[in-house]
Amino acid sequence: MTARVLVVEDEPGLVLTLEDRLRAEGYVVGVARDGDEGFHRATAESWDLILLDGMLPRKSGFDVCRELRAKGVKTPVLMLTARGQVSDRVVGLKLGADDYLVKPFDMSELLARIEARLRRDAAPAGAALKAPAVVTLGPLHLDFRRAEATKSGAPVELSGKEFHLLRYFIEHQGATISRAELLGAVWGYSTVPFTRTVDVHVANLRRKLEDDPARPSMILTIHGLGYKFVAPQGP
């Protein structure tokens, strides 16, 4: 089935370039030229991926991303932004974006990231996921089928990517997992770009799940190697 990509971008030249190239690659492309229109189309129509500019008229892409996740829209979001500051890229990921590219970007890299993201989502359910659909680990109760999580009975809002990452950790608990392995297994990258994507998503999981995110007891950093997941104990 042909993948549907929504481009939310206000720069006319870039919109034309993206439309032409994505359609040449076989995608169905929709366009929104400001934040309000982007939010409306993202919630009113079905998309496989959203390319979302960070700086938009009427409503910023950061606000659009936050509101989409708050509304429960789990469509993958790849943010395009002229902001080169690391802090701004981190903000986008914390708001629920799955990945980002800083303008000006190479079109071949953009296409590779789109393909990787769609390939990951198109994988047969359970093909690379061995954990049960419902898992209870200490105070955490996780229903991967419904994308629902609670901690000590209180709901925890996790993005689709955070669920994928957490499930991979659970399947490999006790093992040290490199960032490269996580980028390949969870994000679908065949090559490893320079990115803090893994670190930001790990920080988000710690903030939402750990009792003390500054001193995590579940998702441990193994310096120079990667991360290790240790299942929580107790009620």
Backbone hydrogen bonds in HBPLUS format (Angstrom, degrees):
<---DONOR---> <-ACCEPTOR-->    atom                        ^
c    i                          cat <-CA-CA->   ^        H-A-AA   ^      H-
h    n   atom  resd res      DA  || num        DHA   H-A  angle D-A-AA Bond
n    s   type  num  typ     dist DA aas  dist angle  dist       angle   num
A0028-VAL N   A0003-ALA O   2.96 MM  25  6.20 171.5  1.96 162.0 164.0     1
A0048-ASP N   A0004-ARG O   2.81 MM  44  5.22 158.1  1.85 140.5 148.1     2
A0049-LEU N   A0004-ARG O   3.29 MM  45  6.70 136.9  2.49 157.3 159.9     3
A0005-VAL N   A0028-VAL O   2.80 MM  23  6.14 166.0  1.82 172.5 176.7     4
A0030-GLY N   A0005-VAL O   2.95 MM  25  6.32 158.2  2.00 151.4 155.4     5
A0006-LEU N   A0049-LEU O   2.98 MM  43  6.42 162.9  2.01 158.7 161.4     6
A0051-LEU N   A0006-LEU O   2.79 MM  45  6.10 162.4  1.82 160.6 166.9     7
A0007-VAL N   A0030-GLY O   2.77 MM  23  6.02 174.1  1.78 154.8 155.0     8
A0032-ALA N   A0007-VAL O   2.87 MM  25  6.26 152.6  1.95 158.3 158.9     9
A0008-VAL N   A0051-LEU O   2.77 MM  43  6.00 171.3  1.78 173.0 176.1    10
A0053-ASP N   A0008-VAL O   2.94 MM  45  6.05 161.5  1.98 166.0 170.4    11
A0009-GLU N   A0032-ALA O   2.96 MM  23  6.44 138.5  2.13 167.0 170.8    12
A0015-VAL N   A0011-GLU O   2.92 MM   4  6.12 161.2  1.95 161.6 167.9    13
A0016-LEU N   A0012-PRO O   3.01 MM   4  6.24 164.7  2.03 153.6 156.6    14
A0017-THR N   A0013-GLY O   3.05 MM   4  6.26 159.3  2.10 144.2 150.1    15
A0018-LEU N   A0014-LEU O   2.82 MM   4  5.99 168.9  1.83 156.7 159.5    16
A0019-GLU N   A0015-VAL O   2.86 MM   4  6.01 166.8  1.88 154.3 158.4    17
A0020-ASP N   A0016-LEU O   3.00 MM   4  6.11 172.5  2.00 151.0 153.3    18
A0021-ARG N   A0017-THR O   2.96 MM   4  6.09 168.6  1.98 152.4 156.0    19
A0022-LEU N   A0018-LEU O   2.87 MM   4  5.81 166.9  1.89 152.5 157.0    20
A0023-ARG N   A0019-GLU O   2.98 MM   4  5.98 161.6  2.01 149.0 154.6    21
A0024-ALA N   A0020-ASP O   2.97 MM   4  6.06 147.9  2.07 139.5 148.8    22
A0025-GLU N   A0021-ARG O   3.03 MM   4  6.29 131.9  2.27 137.7 150.2    23
A0025-GLU N   A0022-LEU O   3.10 MM   3  5.02 130.2  2.36  91.6 105.2    24
A0027-TYR N   A0022-LEU O   3.04 MM   5  5.55 162.7  2.07 151.2 145.7    25
A0026-GLY N   A0023-ARG O   2.98 MM   3  4.97 156.1  2.04 101.0 108.4    26
A0038-GLY N   A0034-ASP O   2.89 MM   4  6.06 156.6  1.95 151.8 159.6    27
A0035-GLY N   A0057-PRO O   3.04 MM  22  6.17 162.8  2.07 169.6 172.3    28
A0039-PHE N   A0035-GLY O   2.89 MM   4  6.08 161.6  1.93 150.1 153.9    29
A0040-HIS N   A0036-ASP O   3.02 MM   4  6.24 162.6  2.05 148.6 153.6    30
A0041-ARG N   A0037-GLU O   2.92 MM   4  6.12 171.5  1.92 156.5 158.1    31
A0042-ALA N   A0038-GLY O   2.89 MM   4  5.93 154.1  1.95 146.5 154.6    32
A0043-THR N   A0039-PHE O   3.07 MM   4  6.20 141.6  2.22 143.8 152.2    33
A0044-ALA N   A0040-HIS O   2.84 MM   4  5.85 144.5  1.96 149.0 159.7    34
A0045-GLU N   A0041-ARG O   3.10 MM   4  5.63 144.7  2.23 138.4 142.2    35
A0050-ILE N   A0076-PRO O   2.93 MM  26  6.25 150.0  2.02 155.7 165.4    36
A0078-LEU N   A0050-ILE O   2.87 MM  28  6.19 167.9  1.89 167.1 170.8    37
A0052-LEU N   A0078-LEU O   2.98 MM  26  6.14 160.1  2.02 141.4 147.8    38
A0080-LEU N   A0052-LEU O   2.77 MM  28  5.74 156.9  1.82 127.3 133.7    39
A0054-GLY N   A0080-LEU O   2.83 MM  26  6.09 141.2  1.98 147.6 151.6    40
A0061-GLY N   A0054-GLY O   2.89 MM   7  4.14 146.3  2.00 113.7 119.2    41
A0059-LYS N   A0057-PRO O   2.72 MM   2  5.60 144.3  1.85  96.6  92.3    42
A0064-VAL N   A0060-SER O   2.96 MM   4  6.31 157.1  2.01 148.9 156.0    43
A0065-CYS N   A0061-GLY O   2.88 MM   4  6.04 162.1  1.91 147.1 151.3    44
A0066-ARG N   A0062-PHE O   3.02 MM   4  6.24 166.8  2.04 147.9 151.5    45
A0067-GLU N   A0063-ASP O   2.92 MM   4  6.08 164.3  1.95 151.8 156.0    46
A0068-LEU N   A0064-VAL O   2.88 MM   4  6.05 152.3  1.95 150.2 158.1    47
A0069-ARG N   A0065-CYS O   3.08 MM   4  6.33 165.2  2.10 154.5 157.5    48
A0070-ALA N   A0066-ARG O   2.94 MM   4  6.14 154.2  2.01 145.7 153.8    49
A0071-LYS N   A0067-GLU O   2.97 MM   4  6.07 137.9  2.15 137.5 147.7    50
A0071-LYS N   A0068-LEU O   3.18 MM   3  5.12 127.0  2.48  91.9 105.5    51
A0073-VAL N   A0068-LEU O   2.90 MM   5  5.22 151.4  1.99 160.5 151.9    52
A0072-GLY N   A0069-ARG O   3.02 MM   3  4.99 152.9  2.09  99.6 108.2    53
A0098-ASP N   A0077-VAL O   2.80 MM  21  5.39 150.0  1.89 143.3 153.5    54
A0079-MET N   A0099-ASP O   2.98 MM  20  6.31 163.7  2.00 143.6 139.1    55
A0101-LEU N   A0079-MET O   2.81 MM  22  6.26 146.4  1.92 163.4 174.6    56
A0081-THR N   A0101-LEU O   3.10 MM  20  6.56 159.9  2.14 158.8 165.0    57
A0103-LYS N   A0081-THR O   2.76 MM  22  5.66 159.1  1.80 130.4 137.7    58
A0088-ASP N   A0085-GLN O   3.09 MM   3  5.43 126.3  2.39 104.3 116.9    59
A0089-ARG N   A0085-GLN O   3.28 MM   4  6.70 155.7  2.34 151.3 157.8    60
A0090-VAL N   A0086-VAL O   2.91 MM   4  6.18 157.8  1.96 155.7 162.5    61
A0091-VAL N   A0087-SER O   2.98 MM   4  6.20 150.5  2.07 141.7 149.4    62
A0092-GLY N   A0088-ASP O   3.17 MM   4  6.48 159.7  2.21 146.1 149.8    63
A0093-LEU N   A0089-ARG O   3.19 MM   4  6.55 157.8  2.24 148.9 154.0    64
A0094-LYS N   A0090-VAL O   2.88 MM   4  6.11 157.6  1.93 153.4 160.3    65
A0095-LEU N   A0091-VAL O   2.94 MM   4  6.17 141.4  2.10 149.4 159.8    66
A0097-ALA N   A0092-GLY O   3.11 MM   5  5.69 159.0  2.16 150.9 146.1    67
A0096-GLY N   A0093-LEU O   3.08 MM   3  5.27 156.1  2.14 103.8 111.3    68
A0109-GLU N   A0106-ASP O   3.02 MM   3  5.37 125.2  2.33 105.0 118.6    69
A0110-LEU N   A0106-ASP O   3.10 MM   4  6.49 159.8  2.14 154.3 160.2    70
A0111-LEU N   A0107-MET O   2.92 MM   4  6.17 166.7  1.94 154.2 157.1    71
A0112-ALA N   A0108-SER O   2.98 MM   4  6.11 151.5  2.06 138.6 146.7    72
A0113-ARG N   A0109-GLU O   2.93 MM   4  6.19 156.0  1.99 151.5 157.3    73
A0114-ILE N   A0110-LEU O   2.94 MM   4  6.21 158.0  1.99 152.8 159.2    74
A0115-GLU N   A0111-LEU O   2.91 MM   4  6.08 167.9  1.92 151.6 154.8    75
A0116-ALA N   A0112-ALA O   2.94 MM   4  6.08 157.4  1.99 144.4 150.9    76
A0117-ARG N   A0113-ARG O   2.96 MM   4  6.09 161.1  2.00 147.0 151.9    77
A0118-LEU N   A0114-ILE O   2.94 MM   4  6.15 166.0  1.96 156.4 160.1    78
A0119-ARG N   A0115-GLU O   2.82 MM   4  5.87 152.8  1.89 145.5 153.8    79
A0120-ARG N   A0116-ALA O   3.01 MM   4  6.15 153.7  2.08 143.5 149.9    80
A0121-ASP N   A0117-ARG O   3.15 MM   4  6.44 158.7  2.20 145.3 150.4    81
A0122-ALA N   A0118-LEU O   2.90 MM   4  6.01 140.4  2.06 142.5 153.5    82
A0123-ALA N   A0120-ARG O   3.38 MM   3  5.50 154.6  2.45  99.9 107.1    83
A0127-ALA N   A0124-PRO O   2.85 MM   3  5.29 161.0  1.88 142.4 140.8    84
A0144-PHE N   A0133-ALA O   2.70 MM  11  5.14 142.7  1.84 164.8 169.7    85
A0135-VAL N   A0142-LEU O   2.76 MM   7  5.08 161.2  1.79 151.4 158.0    86
A0142-LEU N   A0135-VAL O   2.72 MM   7  5.08 173.4  1.72 163.8 166.2    87
A0137-LEU N   A0140-LEU O   2.84 MM   3  5.08 153.2  1.91 143.5 152.4    88
A0140-LEU N   A0137-LEU O   2.90 MM   3  5.08 158.6  1.95 135.1 131.7    89
A0152-SER N   A0139-PRO O   2.82 MM  13  4.79 164.8  1.84 134.3 137.7    90
A0141-HIS N   A0150-THR O   2.95 MM   9  5.25 162.2  1.98 148.4 150.7    91
A0150-THR N   A0141-HIS O   2.93 MM   9  5.25 150.7  2.02 148.6 157.0    92
A0143-ASP N   A0148-GLU O   2.82 MM   5  5.13 177.2  1.82 163.7 163.1    93
A0147-ALA N   A0143-ASP O   2.86 MM   4  5.75 115.0  2.29 136.9 155.0    94
A0148-GLU N   A0143-ASP O   3.01 MM   5  5.13 162.0  2.04 142.3 147.0    95
A0156-VAL N   A0149-ALA O   2.80 MM   7  5.29 161.5  1.84 141.5 138.5    96
A0151-LYS N   A0154-ALA O   2.77 MM   3  5.22 155.4  1.83 147.5 151.7    97
A0154-ALA N   A0151-LYS O   3.01 MM   3  5.22 162.6  2.04 116.8 117.1    98
A0163-PHE N   A0159-SER O   3.00 MM   4  6.36 151.9  2.08 152.5 159.8    99
A0164-HIS N   A0160-GLY O   3.07 MM   4  6.39 160.0  2.11 147.6 152.7   100
A0165-LEU N   A0161-LYS O   2.90 MM   4  6.15 164.5  1.93 152.2 156.2   101
A0166-LEU N   A0162-GLU O   2.88 MM   4  5.96 163.0  1.91 146.5 151.8   102
A0167-ARG N   A0163-PHE O   2.88 MM   4  6.01 159.7  1.92 150.4 156.1   103
A0168-TYR N   A0164-HIS O   3.01 MM   4  6.26 154.6  2.08 146.0 152.9   104
A0169-PHE N   A0165-LEU O   2.99 MM   4  6.28 158.0  2.04 149.5 155.5   105
A0170-ILE N   A0166-LEU O   2.92 MM   4  6.20 161.3  1.95 151.7 156.5   106
A0171-GLU N   A0167-ARG O   2.94 MM   4  6.19 157.5  1.99 149.5 155.2   107
A0172-HIS N   A0168-TYR O   3.14 MM   4  6.31 131.7  2.39 139.2 151.3   108
A0172-HIS N   A0169-PHE O   3.03 MM   3  5.17 135.0  2.24  98.7 111.7   109
A0173-GLN N   A0170-ILE O   3.38 MM   3  5.04 158.0  2.44 108.3 104.0   110
A0175-ALA N   A0172-HIS O   3.04 MM   3  5.71 160.8  2.08 139.6 143.6   111
A0174-GLY N   A0229-PHE O   2.84 MM  55  5.71 142.8  1.98 147.8 159.9   112
A0177-ILE N   A0227-TYR O   2.71 MM  50  5.28 169.2  1.72 159.7 162.3   113
A0227-TYR N   A0177-ILE O   2.87 MM  50  5.28 159.8  1.91 145.4 148.6   114
A0182-LEU N   A0178-SER O   3.12 MM   4  6.44 160.1  2.16 148.1 153.3   115
A0183-LEU N   A0179-ARG O   2.85 MM   4  6.09 160.0  1.89 153.8 159.2   116
A0184-GLY N   A0180-ALA O   3.03 MM   4  6.24 150.1  2.12 143.3 151.2   117
A0185-ALA N   A0181-GLU O   2.80 MM   4  5.96 168.0  1.81 156.8 160.2   118
A0186-VAL N   A0182-LEU O   2.82 MM   4  5.48 162.8  1.84 145.6 151.4   119
A0187-TRP N   A0183-LEU O   3.18 MM   4  4.91 130.7  2.43 105.8 119.5   120
A0189-TYR N   A0183-LEU O   3.08 MM   6  5.73 166.0  2.10 134.5 131.6   121
A0188-GLY N   A0184-GLY O   3.15 MM   4  4.51 126.6  2.45 100.3 111.3   122
A0200-VAL N   A0196-ARG O   2.94 MM   4  6.14 162.5  1.97 164.1 169.1   123
A0201-HIS N   A0197-THR O   3.07 MM   4  6.29 162.9  2.10 153.5 157.8   124
A0202-VAL N   A0198-VAL O   2.87 MM   4  6.09 156.7  1.93 155.7 162.8   125
A0203-ALA N   A0199-ASP O   2.92 MM   4  6.12 157.3  1.97 144.7 151.1   126
A0204-ASN N   A0200-VAL O   2.95 MM   4  6.25 149.4  2.05 143.4 151.9   127
A0205-LEU N   A0201-HIS O   2.99 MM   4  6.28 160.4  2.03 148.4 152.6   128
A0206-ARG N   A0202-VAL O   2.92 MM   4  6.19 161.2  1.96 153.9 159.2   129
A0207-ARG N   A0203-ALA O   2.93 MM   4  6.12 159.5  1.97 146.7 152.5   130
A0208-LYS N   A0204-ASN O   3.05 MM   4  6.26 147.1  2.16 146.9 155.5   131
A0209-LEU N   A0205-LEU O   2.83 MM   4  5.80 146.2  1.94 151.0 159.9   132
A0210-GLU N   A0206-ARG O   2.90 MM   4  4.96 154.0  1.97 129.1 137.1   133
A0215-ARG N   A0212-ASP O   2.84 MM   3  5.39 146.3  1.95 118.0 128.1   134
A0230-VAL N   A0218-MET O   2.69 MM  12  4.69 156.0  1.75 137.4 146.0   135
A0220-LEU N   A0228-LYS O   2.75 MM   8  5.11 159.4  1.79 167.4 161.5   136
A0228-LYS N   A0220-LEU O   2.88 MM   8  5.11 149.3  1.98 142.9 150.5   137
A0222-ILE N   A0226-GLY O   2.83 MM   4  5.21 169.2  1.84 138.5 140.7   138
A0225-LEU N   A0222-ILE O   2.88 MM   3  5.51 158.8  1.92 145.1 148.4   139
A0226-GLY N   A0222-ILE O   2.95 MM   4  5.21 166.9  1.97 147.5 150.6   140
